[in-house]
Amino acid sequence: PQVAAGGGVGYASSYRAGEWYGDLVAYSVDTSTGLQTGSLLWGLRANIDATPFASRKIVSFNGTKPGLAFTATNFAALETATGMVDFLRGDTSKEGDLAPAFRNRTSVLGDIINAEPVVVYYSDGTPIIFQGANDGMLHVIDGRTDVSAATRGQELWAYVPRLLHGSITALAAQGYSHRYYVDATPAVAEVSGVSGVSRLLVGGLGKGGRGFYALNVSSYAAATVADAASKVMWEF
């Protein structure tokens, strides 16, 4: 696993070959040894699997507008089979042998191989994790572990780069053979001189393709999917 530690908490991402799912977990760290202490504090895989796919705040880019909700209506070209976009969002109802016969997944969260978790502490003290995965998404996660934080370990919103639109539907193939998608660790930095932007995330695809995307992460919060969509800046 890849680990990023801060404040006595470690975050590790991992993958399961063959079944091709991943996980991101949080655990307490002994600050003198760097080793895990106690049981896991939360796991992203279980949390996403338990989240209704329609309620997830997932956005993408169509090349002209800053950002749009990742739905079949907004990205009709991806509907190569009815329900394809919902499958990518996490709908499991059409998995199996019935038409359109999307492949069975052990988990909605894709494998995490070369993309490491990036932990950013915001001014309110909240640790936010930016994690790429080979389900074609950059996931934005509440990294808090306190039981009083209702969204601890939960995906707050996610971004599907337009760069992947030509290949992402392969995730639904019955004979799926592993592919890379958001396989690179993003960079996050504070910036100045850019109107309305104080913190910028730029990510690539690693083995998933050639290109970069940028998100305005001055605020991690997204009360609505429109809020998440407004964070999309550009792709090259």
C-alpha positions in Angstrom: 0.0 0.0 0.0 0.9 3.6 -0.4 0.8 5.6 2.8 0.5 9.3 3.7 0.6 10.1 7.4 -0.3 13.3 9.3 -1.6 14.0 12.8 -1.1 10.4 14.0 -3.4 9.0 11.2 -2.2 7.0 8.2 -4.0 6.6 4.9 -3.1 3.6 2.7 -4.4 2.7 -0.7 -4.3 -0.7 -2.2 -5.7 -3.0 -4.9 -6.8 -6.6 -5.4 -5.6 -8.2 -8.7 -7.9 -10.4 -10.6 -11.1 -8.9 -9.1 -9.7 -5.4 -9.8 -11.1 -3.5 -6.9 -9.3 -1.2 -4.5 -9.5 0.4 -1.1 -8.3 3.4 0.8 -8.2 2.9 4.6 -7.4 5.1 7.6 -5.7 3.9 10.8 -4.0 5.2 13.9 -0.2 5.5 13.7 2.3 5.2 16.4 4.3 8.4 15.8 7.5 7.0 17.3 7.5 3.8 15.2 5.3 4.7 12.2 3.4 1.5 12.6 -0.3 0.9 12.7 -2.0 0.7 16.0 -5.4 -0.8 16.6 -8.0 -1.7 13.9 -8.9 0.3 10.8 -10.8 3.5 11.5 -12.6 3.4 8.2 -12.5 2.0 4.7 -13.5 3.9 1.5 -14.5 0.7 -0.4 -17.2 -0.3 2.0 -18.5 3.3 2.3 -18.8 3.8 -1.5 -20.4 0.4 -1.9 -23.0 1.4 0.7 -23.8 4.8 -1.0 -26.7 4.8 -3.5 -25.2 5.5 -6.9 -27.7 8.2 -7.8 -26.8 10.3 -4.7 -23.0 10.4 -5.5 -21.8 13.8 -6.6 -19.8 12.8 -9.7 -18.9 15.3 -12.4 -17.1 15.4 -15.7 -16.1 17.8 -18.5 -17.6 17.9 -22.0 -14.9 20.1 -23.5 -16.9 23.4 -23.6 -18.6 23.9 -20.2 -16.6 24.1 -17.0 -18.2 20.9 -15.6 -21.4 18.9 -15.7 -23.0 16.2 -13.6 -21.9 12.8 -14.8 -25.2 11.5 -16.0 -26.6 9.8 -19.1 -28.4 13.0 -20.1 -25.2 15.1 -20.1 -22.9 12.5 -21.5 -25.2 10.6 -23.9 -22.3 9.5 -26.1 -21.2 7.2 -23.3 -24.5 5.3 -23.3 -23.3 2.6 -25.6 -25.7 0.4 -23.7 -28.7 1.5 -21.7 -27.5 2.1 -18.1 -23.8 2.4 -18.9 -23.3 5.7 -17.2 -25.2 4.5 -14.1 -23.0 1.4 -14.1 -19.9 3.7 -14.0 -21.5 5.7 -11.2 -21.9 2.5 -9.2 -25.2 0.9 -10.2 -25.0 -2.8 -9.8 -28.6 -3.7 -10.8 -27.6 -4.7 -14.4 -24.5 -6.7 -13.6 -24.6 -10.4 -14.5 -26.1 -12.4 -17.3 -29.2 -10.3 -18.1 -29.0 -7.7 -20.9 -27.2 -5.4 -21.1 -25.0 -7.9 -19.2 -22.5 -5.7 -17.5 -19.7 -7.5 -15.7 -20.0 -8.4 -12.1 -17.9 -6.3 -9.8 -16.8 -7.3 -6.3 -16.8 -3.6 -5.4 -17.6 -0.3 -7.1 -14.3 1.3 -6.1 -11.7 0.5 -8.7 -8.2 -0.7 -8.1 -5.6 1.8 -6.9 -2.1 0.9 -8.2 0.2 3.9 -8.9 -1.9 6.8 -7.7 -1.0 7.7 -4.1 -3.4 9.5 -1.7 -2.7 13.2 -1.4 -3.8 14.6 2.0 -4.5 18.4 2.2 -5.3 20.1 5.5 -7.7 23.0 5.0 -8.0 26.0 7.2 -10.8 24.5 9.3 -8.5 21.6 10.2 -10.2 19.1 7.9 -7.9 16.6 6.2 -9.2 16.0 2.6 -7.8 13.2 0.5 -7.5 13.3 -3.2 -7.3 9.8 -4.6 -7.2 8.6 -8.2 -8.4 5.1 -9.1 -8.8 2.8 -12.0 -12.5 3.1 -12.0 -11.9 6.3 -14.0 -12.4 8.8 -11.2 -10.5 11.1 -8.9 -12.2 10.7 -5.5 -12.4 13.5 -2.9 -12.7 12.0 0.6 -13.3 13.4 4.0 -10.2 12.1 5.9 -11.5 12.8 9.4 -11.6 9.9 11.8 -13.5 11.4 14.7 -16.9 9.6 15.2 -18.5 13.0 15.5 -17.7 13.7 11.8 -20.7 12.4 9.9 -18.9 12.2 6.6 -15.6 10.7 7.8 -14.2 8.3 5.3 -16.9 9.2 2.8 -16.5 10.3 -0.8 -17.6 14.0 -0.9 -17.5 14.2 -4.7 -15.6 12.7 -7.7 -14.3 13.8 -11.1 -14.2 11.7 -14.3 -11.7 13.3 -16.7 -13.0 13.8 -20.3 -9.6 12.3 -21.4 -11.0 8.9 -20.5 -14.4 9.1 -22.2 -13.1 7.1 -25.2 -12.1 4.1 -23.0 -14.0 4.1 -19.8 -16.9 2.0 -21.0 -14.5 -0.9 -21.2 -15.0 -1.2 -17.5 -18.4 -2.8 -18.1 -17.2 -5.5 -20.5 -18.0 -9.1 -19.5 -14.5 -10.1 -20.7 -12.9 -7.1 -18.9 -9.1 -7.2 -19.0 -7.5 -4.8 -16.6 -6.9 -1.2 -17.8 -5.5 1.9 -16.2 -7.5 5.1 -15.9 -6.7 7.7 -13.2 -3.4 6.1 -12.4 -1.3 9.1 -11.4 -0.8 11.0 -8.1 -2.2 14.5 -8.4 -0.4 17.7 -7.3 -2.1 20.3 -5.1 -0.6 23.7 -4.5 -1.6 27.1 -3.2 -1.6 29.7 -6.0 -1.9 33.4 -6.4 -2.8 35.6 -9.4 -5.6 33.3 -10.7 -9.0 34.9 -10.3 -11.1 32.9 -7.8 -8.5 30.2 -7.2 -6.3 29.9 -4.1 -5.7 26.2 -4.3 -5.2 24.3 -7.5 -5.1 20.5 -8.2 -3.5 19.3 -11.4 -3.6 15.6 -12.1 -2.5 13.2 -14.9 -3.5 9.7 -15.9 -0.2 7.8 -15.5 -0.6 4.6 -17.5 -4.2 5.5 -18.2 -3.3 8.0 -20.9 -1.6 11.2 -21.9 -3.0 14.5 -20.6 -3.7 16.6 -17.6 -6.8 18.0 -15.8 -7.2 20.9 -13.4 -9.6 21.5 -10.6 -10.2 24.5 -8.4 -10.0 23.0 -4.9 -9.9 26.3 -3.0 -12.8 24.8 -1.1 -13.3 21.1 -0.7 -17.0 21.4 0.1 -19.7 20.6 -2.5 -23.2 20.8 -1.1 -24.6 20.1 -4.5 -23.4 18.4 -7.7 -23.5 21.9 -9.3 -21.0 23.0 -6.6 -18.7 20.1 -7.6 -19.1 20.8 -11.3 -18.0 24.4 -10.8 -14.6 23.2 -9.6 -13.7 21.9 -13.1 -11.2 24.2 -14.8 -9.6 22.6 -17.9 -8.1 19.6 -19.5 -5.2 19.3 -22.0 
